Amino acid sequence: MMKKVFAEFLGTCLLVAIIVGSGIMATNLSEDVGVQLLINTISTVFGLYVLIQILGPISGAHFNPVVTLVDLIEKKATALTFIQYAAAQVAGAISGAALANAMFSHSLFETATKSRSGGNLYLGEIVATAGLILLINLMLAQEKSALIPVTVAAWIGSAYFFTSSTSFANPAVTIGRIFSDSFAGIAPGCVTKFIAAQILGALIGLGLTKVLTHDK
């Protein structure tokens, strides 16, 4: 179990380091916000695919408390597993932000000032998270788990551009991004509503899965 928990910590740490690090690099390379978003997206898509591919066989590569929460609701995980995974994911996310900050000579822990608030952004988070949970569970129901790494990476990459929130879709990653005052950051005051939207989105995604697989 400790190996699984460590895999969740490491995977989430590296995922946030990728998101924050590529966000800092993007602002160093260009002042064009569109180019910055593209750089951030490409790096995240490739990195997420690799992390799920290599760590999936060890822990399931959740890297996301709402993914583990859905497993808990579905009785695929125990309450203890949820607590251990969620704690590892949040700790990993914060560590990943610190790692990215260190690589770019920023203060180890910063406080983000980038405001992300508004009903349209919360709706974007609901859509992004619902889609993520839906595709993971449909892939499992259709016995296509080998395609989950590329499918999840593709969804997140697409949602970076078609959702107003740029698809955080992950409470741990959202918390981690508090600690980077960069393109990828999110101000602390915006986090609670983002996470609430993500949880709601996860429940909607699970509900949609039930509707689409009710005959199984």
C-alpha positions in Angstrom: 0.0 0.0 0.0 2.8 2.4 0.8 4.2 1.9 -2.7 0.8 2.9 -4.1 0.5 5.9 -1.9 4.0 7.0 -2.9 3.2 6.6 -6.6 0.2 8.9 -6.1 2.4 11.4 -4.3 5.1 11.2 -7.0 2.7 11.4 -9.9 0.8 14.4 -8.6 4.1 16.1 -7.7 5.4 15.7 -11.2 2.1 16.6 -12.8 2.0 19.9 -10.9 5.7 20.6 -11.6 4.8 20.1 -15.3 1.8 22.4 -15.2 3.5 25.2 -13.2 6.9 24.8 -14.8 5.6 25.0 -18.3 3.4 27.9 -17.3 6.5 29.8 -16.0 8.5 28.8 -19.1 5.6 30.0 -21.4 5.6 33.5 -19.9 9.4 33.6 -20.2 9.2 32.7 -23.9 6.2 34.8 -25.1 4.0 37.7 -24.0 1.1 36.3 -26.2 -1.4 34.7 -23.9 -2.5 32.3 -26.7 1.0 31.1 -27.1 1.4 30.7 -23.4 -1.7 28.6 -23.1 -0.6 26.4 -26.0 2.8 25.8 -24.5 1.2 25.0 -21.1 -1.3 22.6 -22.8 1.2 20.7 -24.9 3.5 20.1 -22.0 0.7 19.0 -19.7 -0.8 16.6 -22.3 2.5 14.8 -22.9 3.5 14.8 -19.3 0.1 13.5 -18.1 0.1 10.7 -20.7 3.5 9.5 -19.6 2.7 9.7 -15.9 -0.5 7.7 -16.2 1.3 5.1 -18.5 4.1 4.4 -16.1 2.4 4.8 -12.7 -1.1 3.4 -13.6 0.0 -0.2 -13.1 1.2 0.7 -9.6 -1.5 2.8 -8.1 -4.1 3.3 -10.8 -2.6 6.8 -11.5 -5.5 8.8 -10.0 -3.4 11.9 -9.1 -6.8 13.4 -8.3 -9.0 13.2 -5.2 -12.3 13.2 -7.1 -11.1 10.2 -9.1 -10.4 8.4 -5.8 -13.7 9.7 -4.4 -15.7 8.1 -7.2 -13.9 4.8 -6.5 -14.9 5.2 -2.9 -18.6 5.8 -3.8 -18.4 2.8 -6.2 -16.9 0.7 -3.4 -13.8 0.1 -5.4 -11.7 1.8 -2.6 -12.0 1.9 1.1 -12.3 5.1 3.2 -8.7 4.5 4.4 -7.5 4.3 0.8 -9.3 7.5 0.0 -7.7 9.3 2.9 -4.2 8.0 2.1 -4.5 8.8 -1.6 -6.0 12.2 -1.1 -3.4 13.2 1.4 -0.6 12.0 -0.9 -2.1 13.8 -3.9 -2.4 17.1 -2.0 1.1 16.9 -0.6 2.4 15.9 -4.0 0.7 18.9 -5.6 2.2 21.3 -3.2 5.6 19.7 -3.5 5.3 19.9 -7.3 4.6 23.6 -7.2 7.7 24.1 -5.0 9.8 22.0 -7.3 8.8 24.1 -10.4 9.4 27.4 -8.5 12.9 26.2 -7.5 13.7 25.2 -11.1 13.0 28.7 -12.2 14.6 30.5 -9.3 11.3 31.7 -7.8 10.6 31.7 -4.1 10.0 28.1 -3.0 6.4 28.9 -1.9 4.6 31.8 -3.5 1.0 32.9 -3.1 -0.8 33.1 -6.4 -2.5 36.4 -7.2 -4.2 35.3 -10.4 -8.0 35.6 -9.8 -10.1 32.9 -11.3 -13.7 33.5 -10.3 -17.2 33.7 -11.9 -20.0 31.4 -12.6 -18.8 30.8 -16.1 -15.5 29.4 -14.8 -17.2 27.2 -12.2 -19.4 25.8 -15.0 -16.2 25.1 -17.0 -14.8 23.2 -14.1 -18.1 21.2 -13.8 -17.9 20.3 -17.5 -14.2 19.4 -17.4 -14.4 17.2 -14.3 -17.7 15.5 -15.4 -16.1 14.6 -18.7 -13.0 13.3 -17.1 -14.9 11.0 -14.7 -17.3 9.9 -17.5 -14.5 8.9 -19.9 -12.5 7.0 -17.2 -15.5 5.0 -16.1 -16.8 4.3 -19.6 -13.3 3.1 -20.6 -13.3 0.8 -17.6 -16.8 -0.4 -18.4 -15.9 -1.1 -22.0 -12.7 -2.9 -20.9 -10.5 -0.4 -22.7 -8.3 0.5 -19.7 -5.2 0.4 -21.9 -6.5 3.5 -23.7 -7.1 5.5 -20.5 -3.6 7.3 -20.6 -4.1 8.7 -24.1 -7.8 9.4 -23.6 -7.4 11.3 -20.3 -4.5 13.3 -21.7 -6.5 14.1 -24.9 -9.6 15.2 -22.9 -7.5 17.5 -20.6 -5.7 18.9 -23.6 -9.0 19.6 -25.4 -10.6 21.0 -22.2 -7.7 23.5 -21.7 -9.1 25.2 -24.8 -12.8 24.7 -24.8 -13.6 25.3 -21.1 -13.6 28.8 -19.7 -11.6 27.6 -16.6 -8.8 25.9 -18.7 -9.7 22.6 -17.1 -8.1 22.2 -13.7 -10.6 19.3 -13.0 -8.6 18.3 -9.9 -8.8 19.5 -6.3 -5.2 18.5 -5.4 -3.8 20.3 -8.5 -6.0 23.3 -7.7 -4.5 23.5 -4.2 -1.0 23.0 -5.5 -1.4 25.9 -7.9 -2.1 28.3 -5.0 1.7 28.2 -4.3 2.8 29.6 -7.7 2.3 33.2 -8.6 2.6 32.5 -12.3 0.5 31.9 -15.4 -0.7 28.6 -13.9 -1.5 30.0 -10.5 -4.9 30.5 -8.8 -5.5 32.9 -6.0 -6.4 31.2 -2.6 -9.8 33.0 -2.5 -10.9 31.2 -5.7 -10.1 27.7 -4.6 -13.1 26.7 -2.5 -15.6 27.3 -5.3 -13.3 25.6 -7.9 -13.1 22.5 -5.7 -16.9 22.5 -5.1 -17.5 22.7 -8.8 -15.0 19.8 -9.4 -16.8 17.6 -6.8 -20.2 18.4 -8.4 -18.7 17.7 -11.8 -17.4 14.3 -10.6 -20.8 13.3 -9.3 -22.5 14.4 -12.6 -19.9 12.3 -14.5 -20.6 9.3 -12.3 -24.3 9.8 -12.8 -23.9 10.0 -16.6 -21.8 6.8 -16.4 -24.7 5.0 -14.6 -27.2 6.1 -17.3 -25.0 5.0 -20.1 -24.1 1.6 -18.6 -27.3 0.8 -16.8 -27.8 -2.5 -18.7 -24.4 -3.9 -17.7 
